[in-house]
Amino acid sequence: MKILVTGATGFLGSHLVKALLKDDHEVIILKRSFSNTWRLSDVLLQISSYDIDKYTLEKIFREHKNIDAIIHTATQYDRHGEKYSEIVESNVLFPLRLLEIATKYKVGFFINTDSFINKNNNGYQHLLRYALTKRQFLEWGKQFAAISKIRFINVRLEHIYGPFDDDTKFTTFIIKSCLRNVTELALTPGNQKRDFIYIDDVVSAYNTLLKQKDSDFFCEYELGTNKTVTIRYFIEQVHKITQSNTNLIFGSLSYRENEIMESKANNEKLRILGWQDKVPLNEGIKKVIQEEKEFGFEKFIID
């Protein structure tokens, strides 16, 4: 298949690109001219790469006819004081333009990457603008599926983790803090329950969806293990496995406003397709720690 991937230089996107190449797919990526491509350094010569600040989408689709699928993983969070307009541009307008041109060039289907924080959301304040724009684009996806007859698959991810994620992400922050033996970590009581899913299992789920030939024009899949543990359990396991001296101060921080206290995936639809998660949590944590140690976690580069 000929597959276009957005967000390919990021954590999830880079893992997807490498898996697609291993399966002998032709891969096209969209990035910015200033994107850090370190995660793809070993495969850059195997892919077609376009800087979207230099090329129009029209030109890219003209040069690569008969694209079979788009996997959209690019996203903009609101962790660093980004402007509202910047978040809307990245999370709504850009993928909307991509969806428009995909229908024009008769792309078979569009896989959108969504988040668990929009599931039964009751006003969760953390990443509020990010969540709003993700919901807005999803509504556009539903409209295109109904009117333009492109298959739109929405993947609602639970708490993904793995090696070489951004330092600002919870799991990476905890693991690196423990590896560095920081003096102490101020934490909430940690009773929030999350469905942690390892990156390899996420990638295999996308691969399963790519193989589906017949489905409704709009489909939605929850992607996780259908099992939860508390945030406290995750942190304590990392602390134990790393043999860290860091002092964990649970309860020194308050929960966020309208905190999501439990989230897990109903992954029955994916299991019906033949997918299953294979990496237990403790094994996944060990894999991340080993990779970070081998890479040199003090030299880790934020994308």
N, C-alpha and C positions, 0 to 999 in steps of 0.2 A: 504494500500500500504506500501511497504518497501522503505523508502526514505533516501538517504544519503545526508547530508548537509555539505558543507565546509563553513568556516567563521562563525561557529555557535556561537562562543563566542563574536562576534561583535554585533553591533547595529541591523542591518537588520536580520542577521542570528539567533540571539537569539529570536527575535519576531516570526520568521518563525517556529523555533523549537517548541515553546510553542503552536502556532496555530495548527501545525501538530499533536501534542500530543492530543490536545483537540478534534481533528477530528478522533482520534483512529488510526492514522498511526503509524507504527513502524519506529523509527528514529535512524539513525546512524550518528554520527558526527565525523569529522576529525579535530584535533587541534594539537597544539604543547604541549609538556610536561610542558612548562612554561607559557602557556596561562592562563590569568586570567578568571576564570569561574564564576565571581560574578553575571553576568546577568542570568546565568542558575542555580544558587544555589538551587532554589526550585524544579527543575525538573531533576537534574543530575541522580538520581536513576532510572528514567524512560527511559533513553536513553542508547544506546551502544556507548561508547566513545573510540576513538583510537588516540594515539599520533603518528603523522606521522614521528616524528624524532626517533621513536622506532619500529614502525611496517611498513612493506612494504605494498604497495597497494595490491599486489598479495595475501598476507596473509589475509588482511581484506576482500577481495572479495571471497576468498575461504571459510572463516568462515561464511560469510553472502551471501548465494546463492540467486539467483532470486531477486536482487535489481531491483525495478521497475523504479526508477527515481533518478537522481542526481540534486540537486539544488546548484549551485556554486555561493557563495557570497563572498568568500575570495578574498582579493585584497591587493595590496601594493601600497600606494601612494608614492610621492617623496617630502614629506614636510620636512624631517629631514636629508637631505643630504645622503640618501641611495645610495649605489653604483649601477651603471647601471646593473651589473650582478645580484644583489639582486632583483631588480625590474623585470628583465627578468625571473629569476627563479620563482618568486611568481606569476607573471601575465601571463606567457607564458608556461614555461616548466612544472611546476607542473600541471596546468589544462590540458595540452596536454597529460601528462602521465595518468592522470585520464580519459581522453577521450579515450585513447588507450585501457586501461583495461576495460572501460565500454563497448566498442564494443566487446572485447574478451568474456566478460561474459554476453553479450546480454541484456544490460540494455535498457529499452524501450526508454527513452529520457533523454536529458541533458538540463537543463535550466541554461543559462548563464546570469549573471547580468552585464550589460553594463551601460554606462553613457551618458547623453545628451551632454557632452562636445565634443564627437566625431561626433555629428550630424552636417553636413555642416561646419566642422571645417576649418577655414581659417588661421591656424597658431597660435591659442590661446596658449600663452606661459606658462600660469599657469598650473602646473601638466603636462608638456609636455611629459616627459618620461612615466608617467602613461598612458596618452592617447595613446601614440604610442604602448605600449605593449598590451593594450586592443584591439586596432585595429588588431594587429598581431594575437592574439588568435582568434578573430572573423573570420579571414580568414581561420585559421585552422579548425574552427568549420564548416564552409561552405564546406570545402573539405571533412571532415568526413561524413557530411550529404549526400554529393553527391556520395561518394565512398563506405563508410562502412555501409551505410544505418542505421544510428542511427538518431533519430529525435533530431535536435539541435534547441532549442528555445532561441533566443536572446531577452532579456528584456532590453530596453533602458530607464533607470530611469531618471526622471527629478529631481527636488530639493527635496529630501526626508527629512522629519524632524519628530521629536518625542522625547519623554523623554529618557534620559540616553544615548544620543549619545556622541561621543567623544568631549572633550572640544575644540579641534582644529577646529571643524566644525562650519561653519558660524552661523547657527541658534542657536546652543547651546552657542556659544561664546557671541552672542548678548543678549540672554535671561539671562545668568548668570551674565554678566556685568551689566545689568540693575537691576537684583535682588540684586546685591552687592552694587549698587549705586556707581560704580567707578566714579571718578571725571569727566572724560570726555572720549569720544570715537572719535578718528580720523577716518573719513569716506570719501569715494568717494562721488561725487554728488548724487549717489544712483539711477540713472535713468535706470540702467540695469533692464530688466524685466525677472522674473523667474516664473516658474510653480511649486509652492510649493505643495507637496502632503504628507499627513499625513501617518505615518507608518501603521496604521490599514488598510487604503485603499490599500497600497502597498501589504500587506500580503494577503488581499482578492483577489487581482489580481493574485498572484502566485497560490492561491488555485483554482481559476477559470481555470488557464492553466493546472493544474494537472488533471483536470477532462476531458480534451479534449482527445478523443480517436482517432480521425482521423484528420490528418493535413499533410501538405507537410513535407518532411524531414528537410527542413530549413524554419523556420518562424521567423519573427521579429515583436515585439510589442513595441510601444512607451507607456510608463507608466507615466501618469500625469493627471492633471485635465482638460487640454485643456483651461485653463484660466491663465492669468498672472497678476502679480502686480509688481510694482517696488520694488527694494531692499529698497528704502527709505520708502515706505509704510509699508513694513514688520517691519522695525526697529521702525518706529513711533508707530505702533500698539503695539509692545512689550513694548515700553517705556510707553505708555498710560496705558496698562493693569497692568503692574507692579507698576505703580505710582512711577516711578523711578525719582531720582534727577540727574541722569547722564546727563552731557552736551553733546549733539550730535552735532559734528562739521562736518556737511556735506560739502564736497568740499575741505577738508584739505588734502586729498590724491588724487592722480591721478588714472585714470583707468589703469588696467593692459594692457600690450601690446596686441593688437588685441583682446580686450575685447569682449566677447559675449554679445551683448546688448539686445538680446531677444531670449528666447527659451521656447517653450511649446510643449506638446505632442499632436500628432494626435492620439487620443485613440479610433478611430472609430472601429478598428479591435477588441479591447477588449470589447467594448460596444456591438458589434454584438454577442459576446460570452455570454452576459448577465451581465458583470461586470459594476459597476458604482461607482464613488467615493461618499462618504457620509459625510465626515467631512469638513465643511467650514473652511477657514483659521483662522478666529478669534477664532472659537471654538477649533481648533487644538492648537493654541498658548496658550489658557487658560488651555487646558489639560496638556501641557508640563510644564507650570508654576506650576500648582497644584501638579503634580507628583514630580517635583524637590523640591518644598517646603516640601512635606511630607517625601521625602527621606532624605533631608538635603543636599542642593546643595553645601554647603561648604565642605562636606565630599565626594564629587563625585570622583570616581576613574576612571582614564583614562585607557582604555584597552591597 
